[in-house]
Amino acid sequence: MADNKEKKGGSPVLIIIVVLVAASALGWWLYNGSSKSGSSGQRVPSPNSQAKPAATIPPNAPPGAQPPNQFGSPTAVVTIEEFADFQCGSCAVAFPILNEIKTMYGSRIHFIYRSFPLPMHDKSYDAAVGAEAAGMQGKFWEMHAQLFQNQKNWQASTNFRPVLEEYASKIGLNVEKFKQDMAELTAKKRVDDDIARAKALSINSTPTIFINGVQVAFTDVNVQGLKAIIDGEFAKQAASQSSNGAAPAAGNAANGQK
Amino acid sequence: MTEPVRRSFGSAWLKIAAAFIALFGLGDSVYLTAHHYSAEPVPCSITGGCEQVLTSEYAEIGGIPLALFGAVAYFAAFSLALLAYYGDRRSWTMFRTLAFLMAGFSGWLIYVQASVIGAFCQFCLLSALSSVLLALIAAGSVFVSENDRSV
């Protein structure tokens, strides 16, 4: 050991090439494995609270597209506003979760979907415009469902427009009008308005969800987490109503005693 | 005919350790790159904020995922450490520079996760740990002379 004139086995260049090939193969295998897993990749984010303090929507924030793409009752006590990107994997995971919430609460909630296509996703802006164009024929939610349910199929597509038109046809849209609406400014402006609202709220990832103007921690974006927050809002409302009712009653009782 | 390299036991093992850590970082980055392109959420049971970090605007530079830059950097670090182990001194100098740059960039990314995004991604933290270890090795190697024959 005193003499370090050791001879090392193998050639460094050969080892480097082997590692490069192995890393590329690993990446390819992981990519294909993920792609083939399809919806099995769905998971509920763990209920772990490392989230930043909840942000709130300032009253002077840009309103976003008006009227928004909405579900439920605009006068409901609980408003859920989601900012999402059709090409974002997490948004596709959140899609069935939010559907379950919509089914669970129906018109007791007011759900608003806002598009926030992230610049990293090459087809998400077109997808958002496509959904708005479908909305112009009254089928926003149908296109919304098509885009999230088939995200794995279209996101790798090299020619996205025909795929969008195929979905338009599938949900019963007038495809010619859909194409025209996609090309015109109205649908794009609605997407841009939503983006402006998202940017004003400093949103930097998707999905970002607000319930009654307070941002939901990403770790709570699961059925149990959202349900707990929504039920909490209903409980707050009930408590506030009962205290408003109790105060006059108490006043009346006091007056009666006099 | 190549000249046999004189190298201390400590110095050689630092280079081997650096190569293995770089390999680990490479695997981590390749994993994140594959998940980026497949848009599949990564399992995130420890920190719970991976998607928030990986879908943030900080996850890319010019449309290229940071994880891919990381993979390239770790591959370069591995190659340089290996070449240095085989006796190329200039590779080790380059490795040191790269390791310090990577650790500095990782520090900035941890700051972004903590202060801007408000969530942590465990795979990003593992990558940061790898690059900090590489920087520590690079710094430590300054004190281990190439010609130290003490072992």
Interface residues (C-beta under 8 A of the other chain):
Chain A: M1 A2 N4 K5 E6 K7 K8 P12 I15 I16 V19 L20 A23 L26 G27 W28 L30 Y31 S34 S35 S37 G41 R43 P45 S46 P47 N48 S49 Q50 A51 K52 P53 D85 Q87 C88 G89 S90 A92 V93 L118 P119 M120 H121 D122 Q151 Q155 N204 S205 T206 F218 T219
Chain B: P4 V5 R6 R7 S8 F9 A12 L23 L26 G27 V30 Y31 T33 A34 H35 Y37 S38 A39 E40 P41 P43 C44 S45 I46 T47 G48 G49 E51 Q52 V53 T55 S56 E57 Y58 A59 E60 G63 P65 A71 F75 F78 S79 L82 L83 Y85 Y86 V116 I117 G118 A119 F120 R149 V151
